[in-house]
């Protein structure tokens, strides 16, 4: 993975910090606006940059929080294609699994939500809608 030159990196890091602040304040549209600006400014080929997978994950999370499940799924699918360690990340498995369930892809949802449960346990699902933990438990039986 490549790193950015310092002036561009500084600008993009500032935008990313602003996007994370907006996420923390549940201003997901504002967050994605900044993240998409970062996306546009990343030189081609975008997948070669260190920030790319992080960027996709956060954009996907914002789309999920806005019930934009198809858009979120596109981002998480790309994360899983590009990052061989994504399937070991409970949070990425959870979010992609939730999107899959919302999009009625129950096979993929079962695999991913069970994986998140296997990695982190039921406490990891606290704060999420109870249907996701219920589905993971049923799928693992």
ABEGO torsion letter per residue (X at the ends): XBBBBAAAAAAAAAAAAAAAAAAAAGBAAAAAAAAAAAAAABBOBAAABAAAAAAAAAAAAAAAAAGBAAAAAAAAAAAAAABAAAAABAAAAAAAAAAAAAAGBAAAAAAAAAAAAAAAEAAAABGBBAAAAAAAAAAAX
